[in-house]
Amino acid sequence: MPQEMISHVATLTMPEGFIYGLAGGICSEISGLFKIRQMLGISCPEYLKSFGYWFITIFMALLGGGLVVAYIASGFEFKPILAINIGATAPLFFEAIARKAPEISPGNID
């Protein structure tokens, strides 16, 4: 029975994929906020009140939707749960891309 239900779920269109990816990105960002709340108790760090923090937070959630759209545009087929998963992992994906590779000395050629 579960297999029959899964086969009837249509693949997502780009707008649907964006929405599910955005939802995953929002869940990821909320999870980060939840960790902060647990670590600090009731007090709220000052940066949570800044425009820059919320701009980046919203931007990262939007990147979750954008990443799903990029996959769909590349020919991948998505079901809702996979789009949410990709959206939730988007911040990690872009963080890994942004990391600078360690500098390595070119060495001597003598």
Secondary structure as GFF3:
##gff-version 3
##sequence-region A 1 110
A	DSSP	alpha_helix	2	7	.	.	.	ID=ss1
A	DSSP	alpha_helix	14	40	.	.	.	ID=ss2
A	DSSP	three_ten_helix	46	49	.	.	.	ID=ss3
A	DSSP	alpha_helix	51	73	.	.	.	ID=ss4
A	DSSP	alpha_helix	80	98	.	.	.	ID=ss5
###
